[in-house]
Amino acid sequence: MSNENYYDAGQVEKFERAAWEAAMSEAGKEWERQQGEYYEREATLETRISELEEENSRLSELLHDEMSQLEIATDLSNKRWLALNDIYENGEKHNSNWCKRKAQEGLSIK
């Protein structure tokens, strides 16, 4: 048998070292690729969060406005109902000026 088909320990160590370095290089490239994807995804999500926060703020303001209008409408409706009910129940006891004044109060007209 000839020795030309065998590698000595130094050669084997060089091969192993080269293979290890190549594997580490590929792992480093993969890590950098994944890190780039992570940062890109993170930036996309931060942008989306910002958009959603703006939309939430806008909708919150709209809801507040609608609730305020509903509260006003409910209050006016209640005042009208109370005035009409008072006129209905007590109108015969008072003159037309009293009824007119109660109606104006119910309509928030002074």
Secondary structure, 3 states (H helix, E strand, C coil): CCHHHCCCHHHHHHHHHHHHHHHHHHHHHHHHHHHHHHHHHHHHHHHHHHHHHHHHHHHHHHHHHHHHHHHHHHHHHHHHHHHHHHHHHHHHHCCHHHHHHHHHHHCCCC
